Amino acid sequence: MKKHILSLALLSSCATSAFAQSSVTLYGVVDASIVYTSNQKGHSAWETVSGNESGSRWGMLGSEDLGGGSKAIFRLENGFNLFSGKLAQGGREFGRQAYVGMSNKDLGTVTLGRQYNAEQDYLAPIQIGYSLTAYSLHPYDTDALNSTFRTNNMAKYVSPTVAGLQVTTTYAFSNSTDFAGNRSWSVGAKYAHGPLSAAAAYVMLDHPGSDTAGAVASDNYYPSSFIHNVIRQQIWGAGTTYTIGNATVGLLYTNTVFSLTGGTERFQNIDGGLRYQVTPAVTATVEETYTLVGSTASAPRSSHYWQTNAGVQYFLSKSTDVYLNGIYQRASGVVAFITSATAASSNQSQVVAVAGIRHKF
């Protein structure tokens, strides 16, 4: 009798072990570069910059197999400055991402935590210049493709991919008795079939940056020197890429409207780019971006930016590459100010050159 009981206990233990398989992966990116800027408030500058091609980070990704195609999942992802050792994203321990949830191969994935919205998930990869450098993104990053803000208090659903189509919807709570205060929601879809990829998304933020507890915290939003008193921010966009042999061409349009106490600010971005795989180890990219700004809140009422982004990546291995990027911007109606530059130009043009190395682990 005792032998039977012992055998059953051992079988039960083995079955439990086989049923609940867990894994945790440690990963990261270290990215360092030297940057030259032609004009910052009238002076040229040489700087060391961390996280240029990819934000420097380390993280943990985990899952537990619950059976029946279901998994418990989590991600904790930290951002840091390689040159100073300081935490990024306002000093947050896991400022890039922090979430836990459930995934099912047939039903999709639900996660809770600090996460990216649907537009950041789906439209950022569509922009050809996104793979180059943070300097190649749109002026002031008004569409947040460079993740100027991430979203707290978020519940997120991602559907399974069916016939190449996947959809995402998110809702982030204000965590206040003012339910409609600092909250956000988004919806997006992407489609991939063969050489074609396409995506569209919409994001709405109510009273973003109005406090530290809501969906978009005040210490993780645009600086007040750029824009303040935002009642609502709406972002929408659509884009597509198509691969022909070694070449990938892409088009992207985004539209961001800031509703302010004294009017509105609208930023429209149009991108066209080409990425070419010169050899298995060398990738070359060129992109043109046009940004049109319209304002009813302040002068000038209209301005625009033309920007050219170009770069080359040389992959020393699957994990390590070196890169050289150049960005030129010409503004009209305002001074030039390339995104991620330390300061605006004193005139209507600005040039940034970047040389760096990135290692993934």
Number of C-alpha atoms within 10 A of each C-alpha: 6 7 8 9 10 11 12 12 12 12 12 12 12 11 11 11 11 13 14 15 13 15 11 13 10 12 13 16 19 22 24 24 20 16 20 17 21 17 22 19 13 12 10 14 13 13 12 14 19 22 23 23 25 19 24 22 23 19 18 15 17 16 21 18 17 17 12 10 11 18 21 19 21 20 22 20 19 22 25 24 19 19 13 9 9 13 17 19 21 14 13 13 16 21 23 25 20 21 22 17 18 18 23 17 13 13 14 17 20 21 22 20 20 25 24 21 29 26 27 20 18 26 27 22 17 25 26 27 29 21 18 26 24 21 26 31 29 28 23 19 20 26 29 20 22 22 18 15 25 22 29 28 21 24 19 25 22 20 19 18 16 10 9 12 16 18 21 23 21 23 22 25 22 26 16 12 7 10 11 14 21 27 27 28 21 22 21 25 22 22 18 17 11 8 11 14 19 21 25 23 25 22 23 20 24 22 23 29 26 20 15 15 16 25 30 28 20 19 15 18 21 18 13 11 6 7 13 16 15 21 18 20 22 19 22 21 22 21 24 22 22 19 16 10 9 12 15 18 20 22 21 23 20 24 19 23 21 23 20 18 12 11 12 18 21 19 23 21 22 19 23 19 22 21 22 18 15 12 11 9 13 16 18 20 22 21 24 19 23 20 20 16 18 18 17 15 15 12 11 12 12 16 17 20 24 18 24 19 24 22 23 20 21 17 18 12 9 10 11 16 18 19 21 20 23 21 22 20 22 20 20 15 14 18 20 27 26 30 18 19 19 13 15 19 23 16 17 17 22 24 22 22 18 24 19 21 20 22 18 16 11
